[in-house]
Amino acid sequence: MKSSFRTSMARASTTFVRLGLACALVSAPARGAERLQIATSAGGSSAIAAAVAKQLGYFEAEGLETTLFDSGGGNNAVSTVVNGEAQIGIVGIRNASKPVEKGMDLKLIGVDTNALTQYIFVRSNLFDPANAPRTLAEKGALLRGKKIAVNDIGGSSGEFARYTLAAAGLGEREATILNINSAAARLTALKAGRIDAIVGSAPEPETAITEGYGRILVDPVKDVPEISDIASTVQLVRADYLATHATILHRYLVALDKARQLVRTEPEKAKAAYYDYMRVEANGVELAPVVKDLAWASVVSATAPSPILSVGEYERAQQFFKIPGTVSYEKFVDNALARSVFPAE
């Protein structure tokens, strides 16, 4: 009887050990996977290719264990790269250039979005659609004395607010530009009437419009066509990390390329993966289907077809974002890895 009991317990113990090993194999990252911390300036909307690659296991297939995190603004994201907390930053090109101005050796290794992805949208009762301002100057004039919320005053969102005010001959002090890092907090403030306008990316304007409390004021594609395809968001790394981990960064860019190709060839599959990722990041909060459709169209149109940044493209971005001449193309941009992923370019 004792022998039978011991045999049963031994079998049970063996079964539990096997189950434990199986669970460990399923839940643990692949042994030897290289870990990458990737800081974004505004969540998944600023990093669609990375979000799709993460959700569909493209990074894992390249032997990379990745963590994408929203750092709450471009300056914060760049700081995490500078201090080594993140190996890669998906950030606005203006923010990326600032430490380089001060002598920090950072490298731009690829373009993520090839368009200005922010819109300026306002309280729905700020103007009558039947008598809407038409020119950028008129739209900038409407913002005089108003409270404008941005994700980063010193980054591309703040620059777009200043650019729009300047079109009306106004300085930035003729409106109140507020730094509010959280998209949810910006939308709540607009809905409550505590602010008048937001410079934001998808799905912020789409959410405000579909819920009835927001209206688009400035659409960069329609109102500022000369910058509609400007290099805006980039892949940023430290030069010393690039020198010692080029193989890892190459695998990272390969996974991103696979995600970009999926966006172009199987958009519905990419869209589902993107919103699965966004839902997880938002702790299960689901966007309305109409918001998804509008936001998806916006982020896809801005996704760069290639990560390679030409001299001419950099000069255009340099002019618009007021990047000093001391941050030259030769000093800042390193296309070597991007060209190894896109040899035909």
N, C-alpha and C positions, 0 to 999 in steps of 0.2 A: 504493500500500500504506500509505504514511504517512498519506495523506488518510483512508483507511478506518479506520485505527487511531485517528486524532484524532477522527473522527466518532463512533466507538464510545465513546471515553472521554468525549466531551462528552455523549452520551446518558446514559451511566452516571452522570456527575456530576449531570446534571439530575434523573435519577431519585432519587439519594440526597438531593439538596436537597429534592425534593418529599416524600420519605418523612420527612425530618427535620422539615419544616414540619408535616406531618400529625401526627407524634408530638407535636410541641410544642403543637399545637392541642388534642390529646386530653388531654395530661397537665397543661398549664398552666391555672391558674385563669382564669376569664373576665376579659378586660381591663376594668379599671375597677371590679371587684368590691370592695365594702367589707369590710374585714377585721375580724372580731370574735373576741376571745379570751374564752372562756366558762369560768369556773372552777366546778367542782362540788366539793361537800364529801365525796362518797363514790362517785364514779364514776357509771355509767349508771343504777344503781338509784335514785338520787335525782333523776334527770332523764330520765324515760322519754320525754316528748314531744320534748325536745331530741335525744335519741339517735335516735328514729324520723325526725325532721325532717332530721337530718344524714345518716342512712343512705340515705334515699329522695330526697335532693336538693332538699328543700323550701327550705332556706336558699339554695342556689345559684339556684333559680328566682326568689328575691327579690333576686338580685344581691348575696348575702352570701357571703363566704369565711370559714367558721367553723372554729375549733379548740376542741374540748371537752377539758378536761384535769382529772384528779382531783388536787386540791391537797393531799390528805392530811389532811382535817379542815376543819371549818367556819371556825375562826379563821384558818387559812391562806388559805382561799378569800376570806374578807372582806378580808384584808390585801392580796391581789392586786388587788382592786377599789380599795381605798383608795389604793394606791401607783401605780395606773394600768397595772399589768401585764395586767390583764383589764378589759374594758369591762363585763362582766356577771358576776355571781356567782349561782349557783343554790345557795342556802345556807339553813340553818335560821334561822327568824325571830329566835331569841334572839341568835345570833351576829351577825346582820345589824344588830341594834339597838345593840350595844355601842359602836361608834364614834360613833353618834349621841348617846349619853349624854355623850360627851366633847367634843361640839361639831362633829363631822364632819358635813358636809351630804351625806347619802346618802338615796336614795329607793327605796322598795319600789314597783315598778311592776307587780307581778303575783304571784299565788299559783301555785305549781307543784304542791304536794301539799296536799290538804285533809284530812289525817289524820296521826296519829302513825304513822310507817311502821316504827318499831323494835319488835322483840320482845326479851324477855329469855329466853335459852335457856341451859341448863346441861348439865353432864356427865350422861350418861344414867344413871349410877349414883348421882346425888346424892339422888334420892328414889325410893321405890317407887310405881309408878303405881297400885297397889291402895290405897295410903294417901297419895295425893297431897294437898298443901295445896290448900284450896279458895278461901279468900278472899285478897284482895290483901294483907291484914295477915299472914296465914299464909305467903304466898309471900315477902313482905319479910323475915319472921323467918328463913326458910330461908337468906337471904343473909348473916346475921350472921357475921362472921369470914371471909367468903369473898373470893376474888379475882375482881373483875368487870372485864372488859376493855371499853373503850368507844373509839369513834372520836375523841371530843373531850370531855374532862372538863368544859370550860366550856360546851359546846353542848347540843343537845337529847338526845344519847345519855347524857351525864353527868347531865343534869337528870332523865331518866326513871329512872336508877338511884337517884338521891337521892329521887325521888318515891316509889318502891316501898319503899325502906328506911323512909321517913317514915311510910308507911301502917302499919308495924309499930312505930312509936314509936322508930325508930332514927335516929341521926345518921349522916352519911356516914363518920365516922371509925370506925364500928363494922363497916365492911367496908373492903376495900382496892380502890379504884377506880383502874384502870391505864389510861393512855393508850397504845393500840396502833393506829397509823394504818392499817396494812395488814390488809385482810380475810383474806388468806391466812395472815398471821402469827397473827391471832386464832384462826382455826380450827385451825391447827397446835398452838398452845398448849393449846387446849381438848382436842384429841384426845390430846395427850401428858399431860394432867392437870396442867399447870403453872398453869392458871387454872381457876376453877370455873364461871364464867358469862360470857356476852357480851351486850351490848346491841347488836343489829345488825339490818340490813335485808336484804331479799331480794338475792341468793340464799343468804346465810349460814346462817340457821336451817334452810332446806330442805336444804342440803348436809349439815349436821351430822346432821340427822334421818335422811335417806335412807342415809347411810353408817354409821349405828348408834351414833354416839358423843355425840349430843346429844338433848335433850328440851326442849320448850317449857315455860317456867315462867310467863311473863306474856305474854298476848296482849292488846294494848291494846283491841281491839274487844270482847272478852269481859270483860276484867277492869277496864277503865277506860272504860266506854261513854260517859261524859260528855265525854271528849276524843277520841272516835273520829273526829270530823269537824272537828277543830281545824286552823286554818291552821298548817302546820308548815314547809314549805320554800317559799321565795319567790325572786323575781327582783329582784336588787339592783344598782343603778347609782349612780354619783356624780351629784350634782345638776348639776354643771357639764357633764358629758357629756350628760345628758338635755336640758339647755337648748340645746346646740349640735348634737345628733345625734338629735333626736326622730324624724325621718323614717326613719333606719336602725333605731331601736328599734321603730318601728311595723312595719316589714317583718319584723323578728325575731319579734314577737308574732303576726303573720299566719301565718308558717311554723309556729310552735308550735300555733296554733289548727287548722291543717290536719292536723297530726299527731294532736292530741287527737280530732278528728272521726274520723280513721281508726281510732283505738283503739276508739271506740264503734261505728262502722259496719262496719268490716272487721277485726275483732280478730285473725284468723289472719295476715293480711298484715302488720299492725302488729307482731305477735309475732315473725314471721320476721325482719322488719327490725331489731327490737330486739336479737334474739340474734345476728344477723349483725354488728351493731355491737359487741356485747359480746364476741364471739369475736375480732374484730380487736383490740379493746382488751386482751384477755387473751392476745395473741400466739398465737392459734390454738387455745387451750384450749377444749374443748367441754363444756358442762354436760350431765349425764344428762337424758334426756327428762322423767323424773318430777320432777326438780328444776326444770326449765324451767316445767313446768305449774304447780307450786306457787308458784314465785316470780312468774310472770306474773300469776297471780290476785291476789297480794299487791300488786304495784306498780300494777296497773290499778285496784284498789279505792281506792287512795289518790290517784289522779290527779285534780286539781281540775277540775271541769266548766267552770269559768270562772276567769279570772285576777283578776277584780274582788274586792277585799277590802272588805267592808262595815264600818261602825263597830262593830257588834255582834260580828262575827267577830274583829276586831282586839282588842276588849276581852277576849274569852274567851282568846285566845292570850296577851295581855298578862298576864292573871291567872295562867294556868298556868305560863308560862315566866318569870314574875317580871320582866317588862319594866317599868322604872320609869315612873311617871306623867309624868316630864319628856319621855319619848319619846312624845309624843302622836300620835294618828292624823293630825291636821292637819299636824304637823311631819314625819312619817315616810312617810306613804302618799300616792302620787300615782297616781290611777286614770285620768287623762286618756287615756293611750294605750290602756289596757285597754278603756275605754269606746268608743274609736273602732274597736276591733276587734270589740267586742260591743255594738253600739248599742242592742240590745233590752233590755239589763240595766238 
